[in-house]
Amino acid sequence: MGTSLAVAPAQKTLKDLLTKATPSLQAVMPRHINAEKLIKIALLATSRTPLLLECTPSSILQSVMQAAQLGLEVNSPLGSAYLVPFKNRGVYECQLIPGYRGLIDLARRSGGILLVDARVVYDSDVFAVEQGTDPRIVHSPRLSADREYKNIIAFYATALLPGNVRQFEVMSKAEVDAIRARSKASGSGPWVSDYAEMGRKTVVKRLVKYLPLSPELAAAVELDNRAETGEVGGVSDILDTAETVEAIVVSEAKSGTGTNALRESLAKHLKNGSDDGPAAPAPDAANDADTQRSGSVCEACGGKDGKHETECPYY
């Protein structure tokens, strides 16, 4: 209990850092995203996943700036993108992970793609794929049959382009499992709890390789690929955020709000939190229904049972 109560002071330190970065965030984000709202949601993410506060502040700031540049809200019910802590050479770093819906949103926003959809195929469904000069998919789901993990046989994604041009990609369960086997999180988290949604995301990523890619969609796919293979940190080459992040962190370090201050604040309050008495609740966390709900928590994302559709970074 002491640990959960002690998170608020460290959150305030992080909030100060992100608030100072507001002008930089606003300068790179699309109009439909508000910098203040993005910061608020990012801070709420730390109350749901306190391990984020052990990440280097520069990695958190860089991830938030990447989300701003992509125009994706993090850890929101939209399921667009998530801030996820990864351990890199003994140090926790924050990584931006695009969600299943985030990839579809970016595809639609590119202007060259009108619609993207993904489906799961079960062994009782009527399913046929025709290639050649008139390729098409025939899929008639049998909803009355068992639709569980053991019954999955394939995944497919479709896209509608201007001029009524259609493109699709089909992957067998064996192909998806081969990609899963290369993931550093193949034995836990969403690959175990939300296999069907991971399959959908996998086939969408393969489909977009053959579609008109905006720089934002290409960056989101690359971010997800690096997270899957465990390549955390050093992702500033995907989006141009490194110099801005470095300048802000250096500036805040001089005023005591930078990396060392955040780490020291967290260490102090996590160690002595139970002795300090009740701490103020994290921003909006006290009134957030999800943070008050009981139930087991996903090891990968902190999402509650039944909430992976909106909370899991791999959905």
N, C-alpha and C positions, 0 to 999 in steps of 0.2 A: 504493500500500500504506500509505503514511504517513497518508493521509486516513482509511482504514478503521480503523487502529489508534488514531487520535486521537479517535474518536467517544466512547469510554468516559467521559472526564472530563466532557464536556458532558452526557452521559446522567446522570451522577451529580448534576449541578446540577439537571437537570430532575426527577430522582427526588426530590430534596429538596423541590422545589416541590409536586409531586404528593402526596408523603407528608404534607406539612402540610395538604393539602386533603382528606385521608381522611375526617375527620368530616363535612365538607360533602357529599362524594360518597356516603357511606353513608346520609346523611339523605334523599337524594332517590331512591336506586336501589331497585328491587324486591328482594324477598328472595332471588330465585334468582341475583342477581349479587352478587359479593363485591368490595368496594372494593380490597382488596389485590391480588386477581387481575386486576382491570381495570387497575390501575397497572402491574402486571408485564407484561401483554400490550401495553400502550401503549408501554412502554419497549422491548420487543422489536421493536415496529413501527419504532422509530427506528433500530434496527440493520439492518433490512431496507431502510428508506428514510431514509438519513442526512440527506436534504434537510429532513426534518421538524425537525431541530435548528436549522435556520436560520429557522424560523417564530417569530413572536413568542410568548413563553411564555404570554401571556394567551389567544391563540387556541388553543394546544394545550390549556391547562387548560379553556377553555370547551368545546372539542370533546369532551374526556373527560367533562366534567360533563353535556353533552347526551347522550352515550352512556349514562351512568349513569342519567339521568332516563328515557331511552327503554327501558332495560333490555337494551341490546345490547352484546355484547362486540365490541371493535374488533380488526381485523386477526387474527382467530383462524380456525382451520379451519372454524368454523361459517359463515363468510361472511356474518355479520350486518351488519357496518358496518366502515368503514375510515377511518383518518386519512390525509388526502391533502393535500400542500402545493400551494398555488396562489399565484401572484405577483399581488399587488394593489397597483397604483401603485408598483411597484418594491420592495415589501416582501413577503416570503413570509409567508403566513398559513395556518394549519392549518384544514381544513374537514372536518367529519364527513359522510361519504357513506354512506347506508344501502345495504346490499347487497340483491340480489334475494331471498335467503332472509330477510333482516331484515324486509323489507316483508311477506312472507307470515307470518312469526312474529308480527309486531305485529297483523296482521289476525286471526289465530287467537286471539290473547290478548285481543282486544277483547270477546269473549264473544258478539258478534252474528254472527260468521262462523265456520262450522264447518270449511270447507275452501276453499283457494285453489290453483289449479293453472294452469300455462301451458304451451303447446305450440307447436312450430314446424311449419308445413305446407310440404311440398315438392311440386313439380310432378307427381310420379308418384303421390302419395297420392290416395285417394278422399276427397274433401272437399266437403261441402255445408252451407250455412247456410240455415235456414228461419226466417223471422220471422213476425209475425202473432200470432194468439191462442194458438198453441202453438209458441213458438220453440224451436229445438234445433239442435245441431251434430252432423253425422255425419262422423267422421274415422277412416279406416282406413289407417294408414301402410303403405307398401310399403318394408320395410326392406332389401330386396335391391337397390334402386335407388340411384343416386348421391344422397347427402344432403350437398351442399356449398352454399356461399354462393350460387352462380349458380342453384341449383335451388329456392331459397326463394321462396314466393309469398305467404305470409301467416303471421300469428301470432294466437293466441287465448288468452284466459284465462277460467277458469270459477270460480264460487264457489258453495258450498252454504251456505244459511242455515237457521236453525231452522225447523221445519215443512216440511222438504224443499223449500224454495223455492230455485230455481236462477237464477243470473244469469250472463251471459257477455258478453264483448266480443271483437270480431274486428277486426283491422287488417290491411290489405294491406301488402305490402312497400313499395309506393309511399308509403303513409301513414307508415310507420316511417322511411323514408328522408327524408321531409320534416321530421320531427322531428330526425333526425340532422343535417340540413343547418343547423339552427339552433343546434346544440351547438358550443361553442367548441373541443371536442376531436373534431370530426367526422372529421378526416383522420389521426388517430393514436390510439394506445392501444387500448382495448377495442372501440371502434367498428370498428376494423380487424381486430384479432386475435380478438375474440369477438363477432362481429356477431349470431349467433343468440341468445346470452344477453342482449345489449342489447335485442334485439327482445322477448324475453320480459318483461324488466323494464319496457319501455315500455308493453306492453299491460296488464300488471298495474297500473301506475300509472293508466291510463285506466279500468280496471275499478273500482278502489276509489273513484273519484269517485261511483259510484252505490251504494255499500255503506255500512252504518252505520260511521262513522269515529270511532274513539276519538281523544282529543287527541294521543296518542302517534303513532298512524298518520298523522294529518293533518300533524303536525310533521315526521315522517320524509319524507313525500312533498314537503313544501315545501323541506326541506333539499336534497333531491336535485334539485328543479327549479332552485333557485338555483345549485347547483354546475354544472348543465348550461349555464346561461346566463352563467356567469362572475361571478355576484354573490357574491363572497366577503367575509367580514367583516361585521360589523353584523347577525348573525343572532340576536342575543340576544333579539329580539322574538318568536321562535318558541317558545323555551323560556326560562323565567325563571331565567337563570343570570348575567346581567350584573353585578348588585350583588354576588353572592357572589364571582365571579371578580375583580372590581375590588378587593374588600376583601382577598382573599388575596394578590394581586399587590402591592398597596401594602404590606401587612404584610411580605412577603418581601423587597421592595425595601429596606426599612429594615435587614434583616439580611444584605443582600448576596446574596440568592438570587433576586432578581427579574429583570426584563427585561434590564437592562444587564449584570448579572452573567452571565446565560446567554449573551448575545450575545458578550461579551468572552471568556468561557471557550471558546466554540466557535471564534471567530476565532483565538485564540491557539493552540489545539491543532490546528486544521486547517492553520495556517501552519507550525507548528514540530513537528508530530506526528512526522515521520520522524526528527527530531533528538532527540526525547525518549526514544527507545528504545521497546520493546514496551509497550503499555498493557494494562491488565487488560481482559479481554473484557467485553462488555456483558452485563447480567443474562440468564443462560440462553442467550445467543447461541452460546457455544462448543459447547454440546451440542445445538443445534438443527440438525437434519438439513437443513432447507431453506436455512439460511444457508451451509452448507458445499457445497451442490450447485453444480456448474458449469452454464453455459448462459447464453443471452442473457436480458436483463431487459426487461420491459415498461416503456416510458417513462412511462406514466401511473401505475403503481402499484408498480413494483419487483418484480412477480411473475415467477417463473421460468417458462420455457416449460413448458407442460403443467400449470401450477399455477394458472391463472386461475380455475378452479372454486372454489378456496378462498382465493385471494389478491387477485383483481382487484376494485377498489372498485366496478366497474360490473357485476359478475356478478349 
